[in-house]
Each structure stands twice: as C-alpha cells, then as structure tokens.
Amino acid sequence: MPNRDLLTTGANPDARHDYLVELSGEAMPGTALTVRYVPDRLVARADGFAAYLAALAGFDGGPEALALAVLDDLNNELVPRWAEVAVARTAPLPHRVTVEDRQPNWDNPHLFARMRAL
C-alpha cells in the first residue's frame, strides 16, 4: 500500500464553512480515482495528492480494496467531515466502486442536494 504520509496537508482557510473539494487522476493505467471531501481542519495539498496517486501504481488489489484503502488513508491524514472515493476501471470490463464516510453527527443536506445536481 502506498505511504499515506505522501498525503500532505495544509490548514483549512475557513473551517466555519462546508465546501466540497474534488481531486482526481489516474491511479494506474486504466484506473481512474476521484476523491471528494468536505474538509474539517485540514485540506489536502495538490502536490501531495499527485505523489500519493503515483505511489498507487503498484497497488495489488481490486477496485474495492483500492477505494477502501484510499478512504482509510484520507480519514487518517485529513479527518474530513465527509469523504467519498470512487475508483473506475475500464478493463477487462467497466467496473466502478464508490465508498463514503463521514464524521458522526455531521450532515449538510443542502450541500448534498447541490452535489446530486452536478
């Protein structure tokens, strides 16, 4: 598994507000990975996320295992209010896995309604 320490963080510029952050890239050839989260105290740095993605190239597991491992790493490094990880592979056949997690008692129905509209 890649080193979760590659997921470098910075301070949330304004933790009073809920907002959605989306980061995506190719974890390995034919495998797209998209992370969406609502930050709490920390945000992921783009350069750290890119390094983390590059380290995923050697991941030896299916899309389910990859999505859950990335979610675990995000929860440990960022401790977001809410997080979603989607992994999509094109071969040998289309395969998509989406997992999510949230802090206890956190909810923002207005934000989720806007996300569904996207």
C-alpha positions in Angstrom: 0.0 0.0 0.0 1.3 3.5 -0.7 2.6 5.6 2.0 -0.2 7.8 3.4 2.4 10.3 4.5 2.5 11.4 0.9 -0.9 13.0 1.5 0.5 16.3 2.7 -2.0 18.7 4.2 -2.5 22.4 4.9 -4.8 24.3 7.2 -8.4 24.8 6.0 -8.6 28.5 5.1 -12.1 28.8 6.7 -13.4 25.8 8.7 -16.6 27.7 9.5 -18.0 26.8 6.1 -18.8 23.5 4.4 -17.4 23.2 0.9 -16.6 20.4 -1.5 -13.1 19.6 -2.7 -12.6 17.2 -5.6 -9.3 15.7 -6.6 -8.9 13.1 -9.4 -6.3 11.4 -11.5 -5.2 8.1 -12.9 -4.0 5.8 -10.1 -2.6 3.3 -12.7 -3.2 2.8 -16.4 -7.0 2.2 -17.0 -7.9 3.1 -13.4 -9.3 6.5 -12.5 -9.6 7.6 -8.9 -11.7 10.5 -7.7 -11.7 11.8 -4.2 -14.4 14.3 -3.0 -14.4 15.6 0.6 -15.7 18.3 2.9 -12.7 19.5 4.9 -12.7 20.0 8.6 -9.4 21.4 9.9 -7.1 20.3 7.1 -7.1 20.2 3.3 -5.0 18.0 1.0 -2.2 19.7 -1.0 -2.4 19.0 -4.7 1.3 18.1 -5.0 1.0 15.6 -2.1 -2.1 14.1 -3.7 -0.3 13.7 -7.0 2.6 12.0 -5.3 0.2 9.7 -3.5 -1.5 8.8 -6.8 1.8 8.0 -8.3 2.6 5.6 -5.4 -0.7 3.8 -6.1 0.7 2.5 -9.4 1.9 -0.7 -7.7 -1.3 -1.4 -5.8 -2.1 -5.1 -6.0 -5.8 -5.4 -5.3 -9.2 -4.9 -6.9 -11.2 -1.6 -7.1 -13.0 -2.3 -3.9 -9.8 -2.8 -1.9 -8.2 0.3 -3.5 -11.2 2.5 -2.7 -11.3 1.4 0.9 -7.6 1.8 1.3 -7.7 5.3 0.0 -10.7 6.2 2.1 -8.8 4.9 5.2 -5.8 7.0 4.3 -7.9 10.1 3.8 -9.6 9.6 7.1 -6.3 9.2 8.9 -4.5 12.1 7.3 -7.3 14.7 6.7 -10.0 13.7 9.1 -12.6 15.2 6.8 -16.2 15.9 7.7 -17.3 13.8 4.8 -15.3 11.9 2.2 -16.1 9.8 -0.9 -13.7 7.8 -3.0 -14.6 6.5 -6.4 -12.5 4.0 -8.4 -13.3 3.2 -12.0 -11.6 0.7 -14.3 -12.3 0.2 -17.9 -10.8 -3.3 -18.4 -11.5 -6.2 -18.6 -15.0 -4.6 -18.3 -16.3 -1.4 -16.9 -16.2 -1.6 -13.1 -16.9 1.3 -10.7 -16.8 1.3 -6.9 -17.8 4.3 -4.6 -17.3 4.3 -0.9 -18.0 7.1 1.6 -17.7 8.0 5.2 -18.5 11.0 7.5 -17.9 12.2 10.9 -20.5 11.2 13.5 -23.4 13.7 13.6 -22.2 15.7 10.6 -24.7 16.3 7.8 -25.3 19.1 5.3 -28.4 18.2 3.2 -28.1 21.5 1.2 -24.6 20.7 0.1 -25.6 17.1 -0.8 -28.5 18.3 -2.8 -26.2 20.6 -4.9 -23.8 17.7 -5.3 -26.5 15.5 -6.8 -27.4 18.2 -9.2 -23.9 18.2 -10.6 
